[in-house]
Amino acid sequence: MLAKTPPPPYYAVIFTSLKTEGNTSYAEMAQRMEELAKQQPSYSGIESAREELGITVSYWKDVESIRNWKMNLEHLQAQKTGREDWYSHYKVRVCLVERDYGFEK
């Protein structure tokens, strides 16, 4: 399902990653991070896909909310575990969405 984002402008955080082998706790933590993100002020939704390359895009009202999310204690632990165990490489991009449009049948 596509995220229901507010009218622009808003922000998107794009997290792309390559996982290491044998991540038994990854799916559980990813689900917990999504649940926790939903509780954050100005969170607007998430879209995620994973094959060889994982791409997760979360949507936020402002940069301050993104900073607060980055500093959430559980999220900090997930970041640490990600660097130590889950990812061989990742990149985070923070973008201002100035316009959006779409199609729905």
C-alpha positions as CSV (number, residue, x, y, z in Angstrom):
1,M,0.0,0.0,0.0
2,L,1.2,3.5,-0.8
3,A,1.7,6.0,2.1
4,K,-1.0,8.7,2.4
5,T,1.2,11.7,2.4
6,P,0.1,15.3,3.2
7,P,0.1,18.0,0.6
8,P,3.6,19.2,-0.2
9,P,5.9,20.4,1.0
10,Y,7.0,17.5,3.3
11,Y,10.1,15.4,3.7
12,A,11.1,12.0,2.6
13,V,13.9,9.9,4.2
14,I,15.2,7.3,1.7
15,F,17.1,4.4,3.3
16,T,18.7,2.1,0.9
17,S,20.6,-1.0,2.1
18,L,22.4,-4.2,1.3
19,K,22.0,-6.8,4.0
20,T,24.5,-9.3,5.2
21,E,23.7,-13.0,5.3
22,G,21.8,-14.7,8.2
23,N,19.8,-11.8,9.7
24,T,17.5,-13.7,12.0
25,S,16.3,-10.7,14.1
26,Y,16.1,-8.2,11.2
27,A,12.4,-8.7,10.2
28,E,11.3,-8.4,13.8
29,M,13.3,-5.2,14.4
30,A,12.1,-3.7,11.1
31,Q,8.5,-4.3,12.1
32,R,9.2,-2.7,15.5
33,M,10.8,0.3,13.9
34,E,7.8,0.8,11.7
35,E,5.4,0.6,14.7
36,L,7.5,3.0,16.7
37,A,7.9,5.5,13.8
38,K,4.1,5.6,13.5
39,Q,4.0,6.9,17.0
40,Q,6.2,9.9,16.2
41,P,4.8,13.4,15.7
42,S,4.6,14.5,12.1
43,Y,5.2,10.9,10.7
44,S,3.1,10.5,7.5
45,G,3.8,7.0,6.4
46,I,6.3,4.4,5.0
47,E,6.9,2.5,1.8
48,S,9.3,-0.4,1.6
49,A,10.6,-3.0,-0.8
50,R,13.3,-5.6,-0.4
51,E,14.9,-7.9,-2.9
52,E,18.7,-7.8,-3.2
53,L,18.6,-4.0,-2.5
54,G,16.3,-2.8,0.2
55,I,14.6,0.6,-0.1
56,T,12.5,2.2,2.6
57,V,11.0,5.6,2.3
58,S,9.5,7.3,5.3
59,Y,7.6,10.6,5.1
60,W,7.7,13.5,7.6
61,K,6.3,16.9,8.1
62,D,9.6,18.6,9.0
63,V,13.3,18.2,9.5
64,E,13.1,18.5,13.3
65,S,10.8,15.4,13.4
66,I,13.4,13.5,11.3
67,R,16.2,14.5,13.7
68,N,14.0,13.5,16.7
69,W,13.3,10.1,15.1
70,K,17.0,9.6,14.4
71,M,17.7,10.1,18.1
72,N,15.0,7.8,19.5
73,L,16.6,5.4,21.9
74,E,15.2,2.2,20.3
75,H,16.0,3.6,16.9
76,L,19.6,4.3,18.0
77,Q,19.9,0.7,19.1
78,A,18.5,-0.6,15.8
79,Q,21.0,1.7,13.9
80,K,23.9,0.2,16.0
81,T,22.8,-3.3,15.4
82,G,22.4,-2.6,11.7
83,R,26.0,-1.4,11.4
84,E,27.3,-4.3,13.4
85,D,25.1,-7.2,12.1
86,W,22.5,-6.5,9.4
87,Y,24.0,-4.3,6.7
88,S,27.1,-4.5,4.5
89,H,26.2,-1.1,3.2
90,Y,23.5,1.6,3.6
91,K,22.8,5.1,2.6
92,V,20.3,7.6,4.0
93,R,19.0,10.5,2.0
94,V,16.8,13.3,3.3
95,C,14.7,15.0,0.6
96,L,12.2,17.9,0.4
97,V,9.2,16.8,-1.6
98,E,8.0,20.0,-3.4
99,R,5.3,18.3,-5.4
100,D,3.7,14.9,-5.9
101,Y,1.1,13.4,-8.1
102,G,-0.2,10.0,-8.9
103,F,-2.7,7.7,-10.4
104,E,-5.2,5.3,-8.9
105,K,-7.5,2.9,-10.7
